[in-house]
Every structure is written in C-alpha cells, then in structure tokens.
Amino acid sequence: MSLQWTDVTEIAIELDERHPDVDPTAVNFVNLMKWVMELPEFDDVKEHCGEKILEAIQAAWIEERD
C-alpha cells in the first residue's frame, strides 16, 4: 500500500510508530514534511502538500497519541 498526502490518519499512525519519543504538538512543519516523505510507504510529490495538509496530519497524530 502506498501513502499519499491525503492519507492523513494512516500517515499519523506511521509517524507515531516511528517517532514514539516526539511530542507531535512541538513538531515544526519542515520536519513534519521531511518525516512524512521519508516513510517507506509514502509515494507522493512534495508539491501536492500544503499547510492545511500538514495541519491535518499533525492534528491526527496528536489524536492518535491521546
């Protein structure tokens, strides 16, 4: 399965598994984008991402952590 920027919940789950010691509320968008693009299952282009998508991923990650 490949992940796209719109797979917000799945991305959040992957990030939570890969970065268990990170507080998702403290992640800046530069690092968040980098970490998403480093996921092995991720298969989308940087240009398809915007601030709203990163906000949604961060919110889903926070929710996943709770």
DRENVOVO-80083 format. One record per residue: residue in three letters; y negated, z, x of N, C-alpha, C, O in turn; residue number from 1. Coordinates in nm, 2 decimals. Each point is the difference from the previous one (the first is absolute). Last residue first. Example, Ala and Ser with C-alpha at 12.3 -4.5 7.8 and 13.67 -1.06 7.14 Angstrom:
! DRENVOVO-80083
<rec margu="SER" n_north="0.22" n_up="0.71" n_east="1.28" ca_north="-0.11" ca_up="0.00" ca_east="0.09" c_north="-0.11" c_up="0.08" c_east="-0.08" o_north="-0.11" o_up="0.01" o_east="0.05" vexdo="2"/>
<rec margu="ALA" n_north="0.68" n_up="-0.02" n_east="-0.02" ca_north="-0.12" ca_up="0.00" ca_east="-0.09" c_north="-0.12" c_up="0.00" c_east="0.09" o_north="0.00" o_up="0.07" o_east="0.10" vexdo="1"/>
//
This chain:
! DRENVOVO-80083
<rec margu="ASP" n_north="-1.05" n_up="2.19" n_east="-0.33" ca_north="-0.01" ca_up="0.11" ca_east="-0.10" c_north="0.13" c_up="0.03" c_east="-0.06" o_north="0.01" o_up="0.10" o_east="-0.08" vexdo="66"/>
<rec margu="ARG" n_north="-0.07" n_up="-0.48" n_east="0.36" ca_north="0.01" ca_up="0.12" ca_east="0.08" c_north="0.00" c_up="0.12" c_east="-0.09" o_north="0.06" o_up="0.10" o_east="0.03" vexdo="65"/>
<rec margu="GLU" n_north="-0.13" n_up="-0.53" n_east="-0.21" ca_north="0.14" ca_up="0.01" ca_east="0.05" c_north="0.02" c_up="0.13" c_east="0.07" o_north="0.11" o_up="0.06" o_east="-0.01" vexdo="64"/>
<rec margu="GLU" n_north="-0.55" n_up="-0.16" n_east="-0.13" ca_north="0.08" ca_up="0.03" ca_east="-0.11" c_north="0.15" c_up="0.02" c_east="0.04" o_north="0.07" o_up="0.09" o_east="-0.05" vexdo="63"/>
<rec margu="ILE" n_north="-0.37" n_up="-0.25" n_east="0.37" ca_north="-0.03" ca_up="0.14" ca_east="-0.03" c_north="0.08" c_up="0.05" c_east="-0.11" o_north="0.06" o_up="0.11" o_east="0.00" vexdo="62"/>
<rec margu="TRP" n_north="-0.02" n_up="-0.56" n_east="0.10" ca_north="0.06" ca_up="0.08" ca_east="0.11" c_north="-0.02" c_up="0.15" c_east="-0.03" o_north="0.08" o_up="0.08" o_east="0.02" vexdo="61"/>
<rec margu="ALA" n_north="-0.29" n_up="-0.39" n_east="-0.30" ca_north="0.15" ca_up="0.00" ca_east="-0.02" c_north="0.07" c_up="0.09" c_east="0.10" o_north="0.09" o_up="0.07" o_east="-0.03" vexdo="60"/>
<rec margu="ALA" n_north="-0.55" n_up="-0.16" n_east="0.09" ca_north="0.02" ca_up="0.09" ca_east="-0.12" c_north="0.15" c_up="0.01" c_east="-0.03" o_north="0.04" o_up="0.11" o_east="-0.03" vexdo="59"/>
<rec margu="GLN" n_north="-0.16" n_up="-0.40" n_east="0.38" ca_north="-0.03" ca_up="0.13" ca_east="0.04" c_north="0.03" c_up="0.10" c_east="-0.12" o_north="0.06" o_up="0.11" o_east="0.02" vexdo="58"/>
<rec margu="ILE" n_north="-0.03" n_up="-0.57" n_east="-0.11" ca_north="0.11" ca_up="0.05" ca_east="0.09" c_north="-0.02" c_up="0.14" c_east="0.04" o_north="0.10" o_up="0.08" o_east="-0.01" vexdo="57"/>
<rec margu="ALA" n_north="-0.45" n_up="-0.28" n_east="-0.23" ca_north="0.12" ca_up="0.02" ca_east="-0.09" c_north="0.12" c_up="0.05" c_east="0.08" o_north="0.07" o_up="0.09" o_east="-0.04" vexdo="56"/>
<rec margu="GLU" n_north="-0.46" n_up="-0.20" n_east="0.28" ca_north="-0.03" ca_up="0.12" ca_east="-0.08" c_north="0.13" c_up="0.03" c_east="-0.09" o_north="0.04" o_up="0.11" o_east="-0.01" vexdo="55"/>
<rec margu="LEU" n_north="-0.04" n_up="-0.51" n_east="0.25" ca_north="0.02" ca_up="0.11" ca_east="0.09" c_north="-0.02" c_up="0.13" c_east="-0.07" o_north="0.07" o_up="0.10" o_east="0.02" vexdo="54"/>
<rec margu="ILE" n_north="-0.17" n_up="-0.49" n_east="-0.26" ca_north="0.15" ca_up="0.01" ca_east="0.02" c_north="0.03" c_up="0.12" c_east="0.09" o_north="0.09" o_up="0.07" o_east="-0.02" vexdo="53"/>
<rec margu="LYS" n_north="-0.54" n_up="-0.17" n_east="-0.06" ca_north="0.06" ca_up="0.05" ca_east="-0.12" c_north="0.15" c_up="0.01" c_east="0.02" o_north="0.06" o_up="0.10" o_east="-0.05" vexdo="52"/>
<rec margu="GLU" n_north="-0.32" n_up="-0.29" n_east="0.40" ca_north="-0.02" ca_up="0.14" ca_east="-0.01" c_north="0.07" c_up="0.06" c_east="-0.13" o_north="0.05" o_up="0.11" o_east="0.01" vexdo="51"/>
<rec margu="GLY" n_north="0.17" n_up="-0.56" n_east="0.17" ca_north="-0.14" ca_up="0.05" ca_east="-0.01" c_north="-0.01" c_up="0.15" c_east="-0.02" o_north="0.10" o_up="0.06" o_east="0.00" vexdo="50"/>
<rec margu="CYS" n_north="0.26" n_up="-0.52" n_east="0.14" ca_north="-0.03" ca_up="0.14" ca_east="-0.01" c_north="-0.15" c_up="0.03" c_east="-0.01" o_north="-0.08" o_up="-0.07" o_east="0.06" vexdo="49"/>
<rec margu="HIS" n_north="0.30" n_up="-0.35" n_east="0.04" ca_north="0.03" ca_up="0.03" ca_east="-0.14" c_north="-0.03" c_up="0.14" c_east="-0.04" o_north="0.01" o_up="0.05" o_east="-0.11" vexdo="48"/>
<rec margu="GLU" n_north="-0.04" n_up="-0.24" n_east="0.56" ca_north="-0.11" ca_up="-0.04" ca_east="-0.08" c_north="0.02" c_up="0.03" c_east="-0.15" o_north="-0.10" o_up="-0.01" o_east="-0.08" vexdo="47"/>
<rec margu="LYS" n_north="0.44" n_up="0.10" n_east="0.42" ca_north="-0.11" ca_up="0.09" ca_east="0.00" c_north="-0.12" c_up="-0.04" c_east="-0.10" o_north="-0.06" o_up="0.09" o_east="-0.06" vexdo="46"/>
<rec margu="VAL" n_north="0.57" n_up="-0.25" n_east="-0.03" ca_north="-0.11" ca_up="-0.02" ca_east="0.10" c_north="-0.11" c_up="0.09" c_east="-0.02" o_north="-0.03" o_up="0.05" o_east="-0.11" vexdo="45"/>
<rec margu="ASP" n_north="0.58" n_up="0.01" n_east="0.02" ca_north="-0.11" ca_up="-0.05" ca_east="-0.06" c_north="-0.11" c_up="-0.01" c_east="0.10" o_north="0.02" o_up="0.04" o_east="0.12" vexdo="44"/>
<rec margu="ASP" n_north="0.45" n_up="0.20" n_east="-0.14" ca_north="-0.01" ca_up="-0.15" ca_east="0.02" c_north="-0.12" c_up="-0.05" c_east="-0.08" o_north="0.03" o_up="-0.07" o_east="-0.10" vexdo="43"/>
<rec margu="PHE" n_north="0.28" n_up="0.55" n_east="0.26" ca_north="-0.13" ca_up="-0.05" ca_east="-0.04" c_north="-0.01" c_up="-0.15" c_east="0.03" o_north="0.02" o_up="-0.04" o_east="0.12" vexdo="42"/>
<rec margu="GLU" n_north="0.34" n_up="0.36" n_east="-0.01" ca_north="0.02" ca_up="-0.07" ca_east="-0.12" c_north="-0.13" c_up="-0.08" c_east="-0.04" o_north="0.01" o_up="-0.08" o_east="-0.10" vexdo="41"/>
<rec margu="PRO" n_north="0.00" n_up="0.38" n_east="0.48" ca_north="0.09" ca_up="-0.12" ca_east="0.03" c_north="0.01" c_up="-0.09" c_east="-0.13" o_north="0.03" o_up="-0.12" o_east="0.02" vexdo="40"/>
<rec margu="LEU" n_north="-0.48" n_up="0.40" n_east="0.10" ca_north="0.13" ca_up="0.02" ca_east="-0.07" c_north="0.09" c_up="-0.12" c_east="0.02" o_north="-0.05" o_up="-0.11" o_east="-0.03" vexdo="39"/>
<rec margu="GLU" n_north="-0.41" n_up="0.13" n_east="0.19" ca_north="0.11" ca_up="0.03" ca_east="0.09" c_north="0.13" c_up="0.03" c_east="-0.06" o_north="0.11" o_up="0.00" o_east="0.06" vexdo="38"/>
<rec margu="MET" n_north="-0.52" n_up="-0.07" n_east="-0.30" ca_north="0.04" ca_up="-0.13" ca_east="0.06" c_north="0.11" c_up="0.02" c_east="0.10" o_north="0.07" o_up="-0.10" o_east="0.03" vexdo="37"/>
<rec margu="VAL" n_north="-0.26" n_up="0.48" n_east="-0.24" ca_north="0.07" ca_up="-0.08" ca_east="-0.10" c_north="0.05" c_up="-0.13" c_east="0.07" o_north="0.11" o_up="-0.04" o_east="-0.03" vexdo="36"/>
<rec margu="TRP" n_north="-0.37" n_up="0.32" n_east="0.30" ca_north="0.14" ca_up="0.06" ca_east="-0.03" c_north="0.07" c_up="-0.08" c_east="-0.10" o_north="0.12" o_up="-0.02" o_east="0.01" vexdo="35"/>
<rec margu="LYS" n_north="-0.57" n_up="-0.10" n_east="0.08" ca_north="0.09" ca_up="-0.03" ca_east="0.12" c_north="0.14" c_up="0.05" c_east="-0.03" o_north="0.10" o_up="-0.07" o_east="0.03" vexdo="34"/>
<rec margu="MET" n_north="-0.43" n_up="0.17" n_east="-0.35" ca_north="0.03" ca_up="-0.15" ca_east="0.00" c_north="0.10" c_up="-0.03" c_east="0.12" o_north="0.10" o_up="-0.07" o_east="-0.02" vexdo="33"/>
<rec margu="LEU" n_north="-0.27" n_up="0.51" n_east="0.00" ca_north="0.09" ca_up="-0.03" ca_east="-0.11" c_north="0.04" c_up="-0.14" c_east="-0.01" o_north="0.12" o_up="-0.03" o_east="-0.02" vexdo="32"/>
<rec margu="ASN" n_north="-0.43" n_up="0.16" n_east="0.35" ca_north="0.13" ca_up="0.05" ca_east="0.03" c_north="0.10" c_up="-0.03" c_east="-0.11" o_north="0.11" o_up="-0.04" o_east="0.02" vexdo="31"/>
<rec margu="VAL" n_north="-0.56" n_up="-0.06" n_east="-0.11" ca_north="0.04" ca_up="-0.08" ca_east="0.12" c_north="0.15" c_up="0.04" c_east="0.03" o_north="0.08" o_up="-0.09" o_east="0.02" vexdo="30"/>
<rec margu="PHE" n_north="-0.31" n_up="0.34" n_east="-0.35" ca_north="0.06" ca_up="-0.12" ca_east="-0.05" c_north="0.04" c_up="-0.10" c_east="0.12" o_north="0.09" o_up="-0.08" o_east="-0.02" vexdo="29"/>
<rec margu="ASN" n_north="-0.07" n_up="0.62" n_east="0.06" ca_north="-0.10" ca_up="-0.09" ca_east="-0.02" c_north="0.06" c_up="-0.14" c_east="-0.03" o_north="0.12" o_up="-0.02" o_east="0.03" vexdo="28"/>
<rec margu="VAL" n_north="0.07" n_up="0.54" n_east="-0.13" ca_north="0.02" ca_up="-0.13" ca_east="0.07" c_north="-0.11" c_up="-0.10" c_east="-0.02" o_north="-0.04" o_up="-0.02" o_east="-0.12" vexdo="27"/>
<rec margu="ALA" n_north="0.12" n_up="0.48" n_east="-0.07" ca_north="-0.08" ca_up="-0.01" ca_east="0.13" c_north="0.01" c_up="-0.13" c_east="0.07" o_north="-0.06" o_up="-0.02" o_east="0.11" vexdo="26"/>
<rec margu="THR" n_north="0.31" n_up="0.16" n_east="-0.51" ca_north="-0.14" ca_up="0.01" ca_east="-0.03" c_north="-0.09" c_up="-0.02" c_east="0.11" o_north="-0.12" o_up="-0.03" o_east="-0.01" vexdo="25"/>
<rec margu="PRO" n_north="0.60" n_up="0.04" n_east="0.06" ca_north="-0.05" ca_up="-0.12" ca_east="-0.05" c_north="-0.15" c_up="0.00" c_east="-0.05" o_north="-0.06" o_up="-0.11" o_east="0.00" vexdo="24"/>
<rec margu="ASP" n_north="0.33" n_up="0.38" n_east="0.39" ca_north="-0.07" ca_up="0.04" ca_east="-0.13" c_north="-0.06" c_up="-0.13" c_east="-0.05" o_north="-0.09" o_up="-0.05" o_east="0.05" vexdo="23"/>
<rec margu="VAL" n_north="0.52" n_up="0.10" n_east="0.30" ca_north="-0.13" ca_up="-0.05" ca_east="-0.03" c_north="-0.05" c_up="0.04" c_east="-0.13" o_north="0.07" o_up="-0.01" o_east="-0.10" vexdo="22"/>
<rec margu="ASP" n_north="0.38" n_up="0.06" n_east="0.30" ca_north="-0.09" ca_up="0.10" ca_east="0.05" c_north="-0.15" c_up="-0.03" c_east="-0.03" o_north="-0.09" o_up="0.07" o_east="0.04" vexdo="21"/>
<rec margu="PRO" n_north="0.47" n_up="-0.36" n_east="-0.15" ca_north="0.01" ca_up="0.13" ca_east="-0.08" c_north="-0.10" c_up="0.10" c_east="0.05" o_north="-0.03" o_up="0.09" o_east="-0.08" vexdo="20"/>
<rec margu="HIS" n_north="0.12" n_up="-0.62" n_east="0.12" ca_north="-0.11" ca_up="0.09" ca_east="0.05" c_north="0.00" c_up="0.13" c_east="-0.07" o_north="-0.10" o_up="0.04" o_east="-0.07" vexdo="19"/>
<rec margu="ARG" n_north="0.42" n_up="-0.38" n_east="-0.04" ca_north="-0.02" ca_up="-0.03" ca_east="0.14" c_north="-0.10" c_up="0.09" c_east="0.07" o_north="0.00" o_up="0.02" o_east="0.12" vexdo="18"/>
<rec margu="GLU" n_north="0.12" n_up="0.01" n_east="-0.59" ca_north="0.12" ca_up="0.02" ca_east="0.08" c_north="-0.03" c_up="-0.01" c_east="0.15" o_north="0.06" o_up="0.07" o_east="0.08" vexdo="17"/>
<rec margu="ASP" n_north="-0.41" n_up="-0.16" n_east="-0.39" ca_north="0.03" ca_up="0.15" ca_east="0.00" c_north="0.13" c_up="0.03" c_east="0.08" o_north="0.01" o_up="0.10" o_east="0.07" vexdo="16"/>
<rec margu="LEU" n_north="-0.14" n_up="-0.55" n_east="-0.13" ca_north="-0.09" ca_up="0.07" ca_east="0.09" c_north="0.03" c_up="0.14" c_east="0.00" o_north="-0.01" o_up="0.07" o_east="0.11" vexdo="15"/>
<rec margu="GLU" n_north="0.26" n_up="-0.33" n_east="-0.41" ca_north="0.03" ca_up="-0.03" ca_east="0.14" c_north="-0.09" c_up="0.07" c_east="0.10" o_north="0.05" o_up="0.06" o_east="0.10" vexdo="14"/>
<rec margu="ILE" n_north="-0.15" n_up="-0.02" n_east="-0.56" ca_north="0.13" ca_up="0.07" ca_east="0.03" c_north="0.04" c_up="-0.02" c_east="0.15" o_north="0.04" o_up="0.09" o_east="0.07" vexdo="13"/>
<rec margu="ALA" n_north="-0.42" n_up="-0.32" n_east="-0.24" ca_north="-0.03" ca_up="0.14" ca_east="0.02" c_north="0.13" c_up="0.08" c_east="0.03" o_north="-0.01" o_up="0.09" o_east="0.08" vexdo="12"/>
<rec margu="ILE" n_north="0.05" n_up="-0.55" n_east="-0.18" ca_north="-0.06" ca_up="0.02" ca_east="0.13" c_north="-0.03" c_up="0.15" c_east="0.02" o_north="0.02" o_up="0.05" o_east="0.11" vexdo="11"/>
<rec margu="GLU" n_north="0.15" n_up="-0.17" n_east="-0.53" ca_north="0.10" ca_up="-0.02" ca_east="0.11" c_north="-0.06" c_up="0.02" c_east="0.14" o_north="0.07" o_up="0.06" o_east="0.08" vexdo="10"/>
<rec margu="THR" n_north="-0.37" n_up="-0.06" n_east="-0.45" ca_north="0.09" ca_up="0.12" ca_east="0.00" c_north="0.11" c_up="-0.01" c_east="0.11" o_north="0.02" o_up="0.10" o_east="0.07" vexdo="9"/>
<rec margu="VAL" n_north="-0.32" n_up="-0.47" n_east="-0.12" ca_north="-0.07" ca_up="0.12" ca_east="0.04" c_north="0.09" c_up="0.12" c_east="0.01" o_north="0.00" o_up="0.07" o_east="0.10" vexdo="8"/>
<rec margu="ASP" n_north="0.01" n_up="-0.59" n_east="-0.11" ca_north="0.11" ca_up="0.09" ca_east="-0.02" c_north="-0.04" c_up="0.14" c_east="0.05" o_north="0.06" o_up="0.06" o_east="0.09" vexdo="7"/>
<rec margu="THR" n_north="-0.34" n_up="-0.46" n_east="-0.05" ca_north="0.00" ca_up="0.05" ca_east="-0.13" c_north="0.12" c_up="0.10" c_east="-0.03" o_north="0.00" o_up="0.06" o_east="-0.11" vexdo="6"/>
<rec margu="TRP" n_north="-0.06" n_up="-0.29" n_east="0.53" ca_north="-0.11" ca_up="0.09" ca_east="-0.02" c_north="0.01" c_up="0.07" c_east="-0.14" o_north="-0.04" o_up="0.11" o_east="-0.01" vexdo="5"/>
<rec margu="GLN" n_north="0.50" n_up="-0.29" n_east="0.18" ca_north="-0.13" ca_up="-0.06" ca_east="-0.01" c_north="-0.10" c_up="0.11" c_east="-0.02" o_north="0.03" o_up="0.11" o_east="-0.03" vexdo="4"/>
<rec margu="LEU" n_north="0.52" n_up="-0.14" n_east="0.22" ca_north="-0.11" ca_up="0.07" ca_east="-0.07" c_north="-0.13" c_up="-0.08" c_east="0.01" o_north="-0.03" o_up="-0.07" o_east="0.11" vexdo="3"/>
<rec margu="SER" n_north="0.59" n_up="-0.05" n_east="-0.11" ca_north="-0.12" ca_up="0.00" ca_east="0.07" c_north="-0.11" c_up="0.07" c_east="-0.08" o_north="0.00" o_up="-0.01" o_east="-0.12" vexdo="2"/>
<rec margu="MET" n_north="0.57" n_up="0.03" n_east="0.15" ca_north="-0.12" ca_up="0.00" ca_east="-0.08" c_north="-0.12" c_up="0.00" c_east="0.09" o_north="-0.02" o_up="0.08" o_east="0.09" vexdo="1"/>
//
